[in-house]
C-alpha cells in the first residue's frame, strides 16, 4: 500500500509541482530529511510507530528503516513541491 501512496504523490508532484523553482525549496527539503534522519537516529529504540507493508512489495519493503527512507527521499520532496509550489 505504501508503494501506491508514494507513486501517487510522485505523479502529483510531477504533474502539479513547481519544478522550475526547485532551488527555493531545496533548503526545506533538506530540513525535512535531516530532521527525520536525526529523529530516527536519536530514537531508534523508542519508536512512536512502525511502518509495515501490508499489501504490495512485502519482499522489498521488509522493515521500518527501508520504508522510512523511501518516504524521506520520495514522499517529502513530492509533498514540498506540491505544497510550497501552490
Secondary structure by P-SEA (a helix, b strand, c coil): caaaaaaaaaaaaaacccccccccaaaaaaaaaaaaaaaaaaacccccbbbbbccccccccccaaaaaaaaaacaaaaaaaaaaac
